[in-house]
Amino acid sequence: MYNNSLAGGSASPAASTLLPAIVQHDLDEPAWLKWIKTLSPPPKPVNTPPGEPETMVDAALRWHQFGLQVIPVVPDTKQPACKWDPWLAALSPSNINLHWSRHPDHQVGAIAGPDLIVFDADTPEAEVAFNQLMKALDVSCNHIVSTSRGEHYYFRLAPGAVAKSDSHSTMKHPERLDIKTGRALVVLPPSPGKVMSLEEAESVTDLNQIDQAFVDAVYHHNGRNIPREPENRGLHNPSLELHHSRLCEINALLDHIDPDCSYDDWRTVLMAVHHESGGSDDGLALVDSWSSKGNKYPGTAKVEKKWRSFDQFGGFPVTIGSIRHLVSDAGTNPADICAEEFEVVEEDNTPSSEAHAWAKFSLRGMSSQFEAEMQDQVPILGDIAIRGQWTVLYAPPNAGKTLLTLKLVTEGIQSGKIDPEQVYYINADDNHHGLTYKLKLAEEHGFHMLAPGYQDFRADSFLDYLQTLNRNGQAKNTVVFLDTLKKFTDLMDKRRASDFGREVREFTSKGGTMICLAHVNKNRGADEKLVFAGTTDITDDADCYYVIDTLSDENDVRTVEFENRKSRGMVPKRAVYQYSTATGIGYRDLLDSVQRVDDTQATALKTALSAAADPRQPVIKAIVAAIKSGTTAKTRLIEEAAKTTGESKRQVQNVLETETGDNPTAHKWNFTIGERGMMNYELLSLDDDIADLEDLQN
C-alpha cells in the first residue's frame, strides 16, 4: 500500500511543508520523494472544458509531455518564478500540478536545453530574411509560435552542431534574429502574446532538424562569428605571453581584493582578467590561484568552466579598470599599490620610427577644446536634474511624474534656466486628448513636443536620431525628455539596455542633457520601498536617478517624494511636492496646483505619516534586518525582533508566519529545514531571480 494523500491530489502537511524547500534549494531529490514517485500513478491531467481557454497548468503539462523543460514564469515578465536547476532536477507532472495549484496565475516557459534552438524574428525584416535563409538552404520549420512582435521558429539541433544564444538591438539591426538555445528561457503559449501559428510536430523529437551549415548561415547573416566549441587548453604556468608589467599589476591588485567577495565581484574579476589576458591560460592560472586563497573556492574545474564561458562574450568589455574600482571600494588607492610594486625608471624619449597604432585615438592637446565645451553643473529641472547629465525618474502609475516634470520644465523656462528652443519633449505615453493638452502647453512656452506616429517620428529609430545629433555637433545644449523610457528600449534585455546607455553617454559627453521617465515594479522590495523596473543597466549607466513615491493622498491633495538613489553632483537627497487631485479639475489648474514642500514641512509630514503607518512595518523591518545580519533560526529570529521592537513574541511570530511563502511577488521570506528540523529563514526577492538569470546567460 502507498500513501495516496502523498502520491495523488492533496499532499500531507509534512510533504507540503518540505517540498517547496526541496524544489527551491536541493539539487538532489531526497530518497523519500524518489520512493513515493515509484509508487505513485501518473497524475491525471486537468482537462480544460471544450470551448474554454486553456489553463496554465494544462498548458504546462501539455508542453512537458511534448518534451520541453517547462518552468513557471512570473506573470507578464521573462523572469522564472523559481531557481532553474532545482526545479528542473525535480521536474515531473506531480510537481507541475503542485506548483500551479498554488500559483495558477504563473505563466509557462521552458529552458531550451542543448538540443533545442529557437530563432526569434521580432520584425518583418527579420521574418523575410529568415524565410529567405530557409529557402536558400532547403530548410522548413514545422513548429512556429506567433508573438506580439513576430515569430519564434523551433528546431532540433543535429548531433555535433554548435550554437550559442545571441541577441541584437532591434532598433539598430531590425533584420537580425535573436537565438535562444542552451540555458536560454523561452515563453510558451498560452502566455499573453504567444499563440501557435503552425503546430505539425507532436513532440520535440518530431521537430525539423538543422545542421551546422544552417546555424552558421544565420550567424553570418547576423554579422557574428560562427559558433564553435572553445579549444580545450590545459592549465600551465604563466609565461611571457602576458605583458610583464600588466601581469605584475594584476597580481598586485588582486592581493587587495578578498577572494570571498560577492559572486558579482568575483565574476567581474574573472571577466576583467580574461579580457586583459585575451582568455589565455596565464590569466586563468592567475585567477585560479587568487580564488584558491578564499573559503568559497569552488575548485579549479569550476573556475575554468566559468573562465571558458567568457570566450564567446560579445558585450562591452570588462577591463582592469573594474579591478582598480574594486580595490578602491575596499579602501585602498590603486595608484599607491602600483607605486609600491613598480620601480620608477627614467623615461626613454627616443622617438619611434613608426607611429603607435593607438596614437590616432589620443586626446592629448585637446584639453582647451574640452574645457570650452564643459558645462557648469546647473540645475535645470527644479534642483533634481543637472545640465549635461542623464537623469531617470522612476514612479508608479498616477504618482504624477509627467505632471511634475512638465511643471518643472515650464518653471525652468520662465526662470531662464532652460532655452525652450533646445527642449525636445518626446511624449510616447499619452492618448490623443492628453497629447493635445500637452502640445498646447509646449506651444505656449515655446518648447518642442514630439510623438511617435506624427511627423514621421519613430520610437524604434530613436538611437539613430540620437547618433545624428552626436555626429553633427548638435548634441550640445539639447535637452531631451523621454516619456516613457520603456517605449525606446527593452528594459528587461541587458544588451539592448546597455546599447541604449552607451548612445546616451556619448550624447551627454558632448553636452546634451537626457531626462527619462520610467516605471517601477508592481511589488515593493523587502524594505517596502519601490523597486525600479528592468535590469540594473540603466541605473548603472545613468548619472542620477530618483524614485517618486506617494506619501499621502487625502483631502484632494496628493503628496509625493522624490528619493535620490544615485547622483553625480549637487542634487538633493529628497524633494517633496504636493498637487491637487480634486475631481473635474482641468490640466491647467492641475499644473498650477503643484507646489514644493519645504524641508521643515516635509519632515513633519513624514513623521506624522510614519506614526499612522501599518503597525506591522516595524516588526517586518526588524525581521528583515535580523535575517540580513545572519540570524535565521526561527526561535532566535522571533526573540531578536521582539527585543528590537518591544512587541510580544506572539505578535512577532504572527507577522513572521503571515509573510512566509515561496512566491516572491506575495511573500517576504521563506524557510528551509536544517539539522534536527530547525527552520532557517531567508529573504525572497525577484531581484535574486533576475541575477540568477543573468549569471546563467553570461
Secondary structure as UniProt FT lines:
FT   HELIX           4..7
FT   HELIX           13..25
FT   HELIX           31..39
FT   TURN            50..51
FT   HELIX           56..66
FT   STRAND          69..73
FT   TURN            75..76
FT   HELIX           84..89
FT   HELIX           93..102
FT   TURN            104..105
FT   STRAND          107..121
FT   HELIX           124..136
FT   TURN            137..138
FT   STRAND          143..146
FT   STRAND          151..157
FT   TURN            159..160
FT   TURN            170..172
FT   TURN            174..175
FT   STRAND          178..187
FT   TURN            189..190
FT   TURN            192..193
FT   STRAND          195..199
FT   HELIX           204..206
FT   STRAND          209..210
FT   HELIX           212..221
FT   TURN            222..223
FT   TURN            240..241
FT   HELIX           244..254
FT   TURN            255..256
FT   TURN            259..260
FT   HELIX           263..277
FT   TURN            278..279
FT   HELIX           281..291
FT   TURN            292..293
FT   TURN            295..296
FT   HELIX           300..309
FT   HELIX           310..312
FT   HELIX           320..329
FT   TURN            330..331
FT   HELIX           334..341
FT   TURN            357..358
FT   HELIX           359..361
FT   TURN            364..365
FT   HELIX           367..373
FT   TURN            382..383
FT   TURN            387..388
FT   STRAND          390..395
FT   TURN            397..398
FT   HELIX           401..415
FT   HELIX           420..422
FT   STRAND          423..427
FT   HELIX           432..445
FT   STRAND          448..450
FT   TURN            452..453
FT   TURN            455..456
FT   HELIX           459..461
FT   HELIX           462..472
FT   TURN            476..477
FT   STRAND          479..483
FT   HELIX           485..487
FT   TURN            491..492
FT   HELIX           494..509
FT   TURN            510..511
FT   STRAND          513..520
FT   TURN            526..527
FT   HELIX           537..541
FT   STRAND          544..554
FT   TURN            555..556
FT   STRAND          557..566
FT   STRAND          574..580
FT   TURN            583..584
FT   HELIX           587..593
FT   STRAND          595..597
FT   HELIX           599..611
FT   TURN            615..616
FT   HELIX           617..628
FT   TURN            629..630
FT   HELIX           634..645
FT   HELIX           649..658
FT   TURN            664..666
FT   STRAND          669..673
FT   HELIX           675..677
FT   STRAND          679..683
FT   HELIX           686..697
//
